[in-house]
Amino acid sequence: MPKGPLGLNIERDLFFTERFPLSVYARAARRAGRIVESDQSLRNELEANETIGSIESSKD
């Protein structure tokens, strides 16, 4: 079994179903300081990222 940087076992959640891109989960977790599974939090993160993307693409 693989180990993380603190020597803890890393396990895969076999029942996890991805509803959003993994990048959205990662950004939401960084912002919250914990794992986030709430649809509302993830949707907010996705919408914020789409807004940033549209602003950056309009600069070109």
C-alpha positions in Angstrom: 0.0 0.0 0.0 1.4 3.4 -0.9 2.3 5.9 1.8 1.9 9.6 2.0 4.6 12.1 3.1 3.7 11.6 6.8 3.9 7.8 6.4 0.2 7.3 6.5 -1.5 4.8 4.1 -3.1 6.2 1.0 -6.4 4.5 0.1 -8.7 5.0 -2.8 -12.4 5.5 -2.2 -14.0 2.9 -4.5 -17.4 4.5 -4.1 -16.4 8.1 -5.0 -18.3 9.4 -8.1 -16.9 12.4 -9.7 -19.6 15.0 -10.4 -17.2 17.9 -11.2 -13.7 18.0 -12.6 -11.1 17.0 -10.0 -9.6 20.5 -10.2 -12.8 21.9 -8.8 -12.6 19.6 -5.8 -8.9 20.6 -5.3 -9.6 24.3 -5.4 -12.6 24.0 -3.1 -10.6 22.0 -0.6 -7.7 24.5 -0.6 -10.1 27.3 -0.1 -12.0 25.5 2.8 -9.0 23.9 4.3 -10.7 20.5 4.2 -12.3 18.0 1.9 -15.4 19.5 0.3 -18.3 17.4 -1.0 -21.2 19.9 -0.8 -22.7 20.4 -4.3 -23.3 24.1 -3.5 -19.6 24.7 -2.5 -18.4 22.8 -5.6 -20.8 24.6 -7.9 -19.7 28.0 -6.5 -16.1 27.0 -7.1 -16.9 25.9 -10.7 -18.7 29.1 -11.4 -15.9 31.2 -10.0 -13.4 29.4 -12.2 -15.6 29.9 -15.3 -15.9 33.6 -14.5 -12.1 33.9 -14.2 -11.7 32.0 -17.4 -14.1 34.2 -19.3 -12.4 37.4 -18.0 -9.0 36.1 -19.0 -10.1 35.0 -22.5 -11.7 38.5 -23.1 -8.3 40.1 -22.4 -6.9 38.4 -25.6 
